């Protein structure tokens, strides 16, 4: 059965009360993450293109709310917002977010002053007595706490803000997403962040992996059931959860629409179109 036909058939068995006037609310912080989303009230970017298309395919519309990250996560935990478009996994967030591959891929890089030795694992930050610069509400807070790494938290972690802090405080380290790094180079016509006094640690923080959205488990559009393939001896992760999506739900249809867009190459074309706009 073709993916789109399967989605349409699934829509027919979703309760009318769930499908009628369906609005999916995406919450995102106020700062930009180009090419995925612009700053402030300008929601244009690859996220808007992808998620509005997936929502439309299942008869829903997309609404985007921009608020400070810490407040957003409180709202996800309450079910008053539906999903965060690119969410790093953490055990704390797993209590109220269900992770769904959104079709994009990502990886994380470390950045520091150019004089810092190569970092290939978070544990090295402990032996080097490095200070970890993090954004408020970071999913990496539990890692730093577990490894007893000193942290400094700030409201907004951008490349320009990171640069000012890292160059001034040479024993400080930050983690950024690959797309932020790549877009910053393109926007500023740089070949490497060495040109602005920074060092890139490509192998510190994991290899390329699927990007996940975090969908609120307390959303009216969410429904789950027991995962028969859950492996209790393995750690919880986006691919090893105690539950799976229930087929009779909006969130399941949304995940299937995203999967279909990825499989047909639409998702990749959306990302490349926005990345190459400069």
HELIX and SHEET records of a PDB file:
HELIX    1   1 UNK A    3  UNK A   13  1                                  11    
HELIX    2   2 UNK A   16  UNK A   19  1                                   4    
HELIX    3   3 UNK A   46  UNK A   57  1                                  12    
HELIX    4   4 UNK A   69  UNK A   78  1                                  10    
HELIX    5   5 UNK A   91  UNK A   94  1                                   4    
HELIX    6   6 UNK A  124  UNK A  127  1                                   4    
HELIX    7   7 UNK A  141  UNK A  147  1                                   7    
HELIX    8   8 UNK A  159  UNK A  168  1                                  10    
HELIX    9   9 UNK A  178  UNK A  187  1                                  10    
HELIX   10  10 UNK A  193  UNK A  196  5                                   4    
HELIX   11  11 UNK A  250  UNK A  263  1                                  14    
HELIX   12  12 UNK A  266  UNK A  275  1                                  10    
SHEET    1   A 2 UNK A  23  UNK A  28  0                                        
SHEET    2   A 2 UNK A  61  UNK A  66  1                                        
SHEET    1   B 3 UNK A  83  UNK A  84  0                                        
SHEET    2   B 3 UNK A 209  UNK A 216 -1                                        
SHEET    3   B 3 UNK A  97  UNK A 106 -1                                        
SHEET    1   C 5 UNK A 151  UNK A 154  0                                        
SHEET    2   C 5 UNK A 131  UNK A 135  1                                        
SHEET    3   C 5 UNK A 172  UNK A 177  1                                        
SHEET    4   C 5 UNK A 108  UNK A 113 -1                                        
SHEET    5   C 5 UNK A 198  UNK A 201 -1                                        
SHEET    1   D 2 UNK A 224  UNK A 226  0                                        
SHEET    2   D 2 UNK A 243  UNK A 245 -1                                        
END                                                                             
